[in-house]
Amino acid sequence: MTVDAVHLWVKSLHVMAVISWMAGMFYLPRLFVYHVDAPNGSVQSETFKVMERRLLRAIINPAMIVAWLTGLWMAWYVFHMKGGWLHAKLFIVFIFLSGFHGLLARWRKDFAADRNVRSARFYRIANEVPTVIMVIVVILVIVKPF
């Protein structure tokens, strides 16, 4: 297999992982919006806990790991860690997207322990964070403004 073919396979895997990661990061805060209204200990609340745990552990976490591994591979072997756009993208993905991922994991634990103190409005606003980050990252990758 040629280096170009490997790059295309890695890029394909990266795109699929990013789509999965982002889909989960769009959906989990939406689950939190609905979970807020479920009384602690209710069947509905317990169902949300299972859905949130499975979404994070089975989709979001593995997708993030694959996105990072394939992205770093391409940054190193394809782009040779050069380009202002690449450094900006890596910084934004590491600090903001991965940081938001960490917040989602912490908030999920709060719900799992019946310790949530945030409102549905808070989670509706938080639900917009991944969209803003996605717009910035896509512009950096496609337009390469610097």
Contacts in CASP RR format, 6 or more apart in sequence:
PFRMAT RR
TARGET T0000
AUTHOR 0000-0000-0000
METHOD contacts of the structure
MODEL  1
MTVDAVHLWVKSLHVMAVISWMAGMFYLPRLFVYHVDAPNGSVQSETFKV
MERRLLRAIINPAMIVAWLTGLWMAWYVFHMKGGWLHAKLFIVFIFLSGF
HGLLARWRKDFAADRNVRSARFYRIANEVPTVIMVIVVILVIVKPF
7 74 0 8 1.000
7 77 0 8 1.000
7 78 0 8 1.000
10 70 0 8 1.000
10 71 0 8 1.000
10 73 0 8 1.000
10 74 0 8 1.000
11 70 0 8 1.000
11 74 0 8 1.000
13 66 0 8 1.000
13 70 0 8 1.000
14 66 0 8 1.000
14 67 0 8 1.000
14 70 0 8 1.000
14 71 0 8 1.000
14 74 0 8 1.000
16 66 0 8 1.000
17 63 0 8 1.000
17 64 0 8 1.000
17 66 0 8 1.000
17 67 0 8 1.000
17 70 0 8 1.000
18 63 0 8 1.000
18 67 0 8 1.000
20 59 0 8 1.000
20 60 0 8 1.000
20 63 0 8 1.000
21 60 0 8 1.000
21 63 0 8 1.000
21 64 0 8 1.000
21 67 0 8 1.000
21 101 0 8 1.000
22 130 0 8 1.000
22 134 0 8 1.000
23 59 0 8 1.000
24 55 0 8 1.000
24 59 0 8 1.000
24 60 0 8 1.000
24 63 0 8 1.000
25 60 0 8 1.000
25 97 0 8 1.000
25 100 0 8 1.000
25 101 0 8 1.000
25 104 0 8 1.000
25 130 0 8 1.000
26 127 0 8 1.000
26 130 0 8 1.000
26 131 0 8 1.000
27 55 0 8 1.000
28 52 0 8 1.000
28 55 0 8 1.000
28 56 0 8 1.000
28 60 0 8 1.000
28 104 0 8 1.000
28 108 0 8 1.000
29 104 0 8 1.000
29 123 0 8 1.000
29 124 0 8 1.000
29 126 0 8 1.000
29 127 0 8 1.000
29 129 0 8 1.000
30 123 0 8 1.000
30 127 0 8 1.000
31 48 0 8 1.000
31 51 0 8 1.000
31 52 0 8 1.000
31 55 0 8 1.000
32 52 0 8 1.000
32 107 0 8 1.000
32 108 0 8 1.000
32 111 0 8 1.000
32 116 0 8 1.000
32 118 0 8 1.000
32 120 0 8 1.000
32 123 0 8 1.000
32 126 0 8 1.000
33 120 0 8 1.000
33 123 0 8 1.000
33 124 0 8 1.000
33 127 0 8 1.000
34 48 0 8 1.000
34 120 0 8 1.000
35 45 0 8 1.000
35 48 0 8 1.000
35 49 0 8 1.000
35 52 0 8 1.000
35 111 0 8 1.000
35 116 0 8 1.000
36 116 0 8 1.000
36 118 0 8 1.000
36 119 0 8 1.000
36 120 0 8 1.000
36 123 0 8 1.000
37 120 0 8 1.000
38 44 0 8 1.000
38 45 0 8 1.000
38 48 0 8 1.000
39 45 0 8 1.000
40 114 0 8 1.000
41 114 0 8 1.000
45 114 0 8 1.000
48 111 0 8 1.000
49 111 0 8 1.000
49 112 0 8 1.000
52 108 0 8 1.000
52 111 0 8 1.000
52 112 0 8 1.000
53 108 0 8 1.000
53 112 0 8 1.000
56 104 0 8 1.000
56 105 0 8 1.000
56 108 0 8 1.000
60 101 0 8 1.000
60 104 0 8 1.000
64 98 0 8 1.000
64 101 0 8 1.000
68 98 0 8 1.000
75 81 0 8 1.000
75 86 0 8 1.000
75 90 0 8 1.000
79 86 0 8 1.000
83 144 0 8 1.000
83 146 0 8 1.000
84 146 0 8 1.000
85 140 0 8 1.000
85 141 0 8 1.000
85 143 0 8 1.000
85 144 0 8 1.000
85 145 0 8 1.000
85 146 0 8 1.000
88 140 0 8 1.000
88 146 0 8 1.000
89 137 0 8 1.000
89 140 0 8 1.000
89 141 0 8 1.000
92 133 0 8 1.000
92 136 0 8 1.000
92 137 0 8 1.000
92 140 0 8 1.000
93 133 0 8 1.000
93 137 0 8 1.000
96 129 0 8 1.000
96 133 0 8 1.000
97 130 0 8 1.000
97 133 0 8 1.000
97 137 0 8 1.000
100 129 0 8 1.000
100 130 0 8 1.000
100 133 0 8 1.000
103 126 0 8 1.000
107 116 0 8 1.000
107 118 0 8 1.000
107 123 0 8 1.000
110 116 0 8 1.000
110 117 0 8 1.000
110 118 0 8 1.000
139 145 0 8 1.000
END
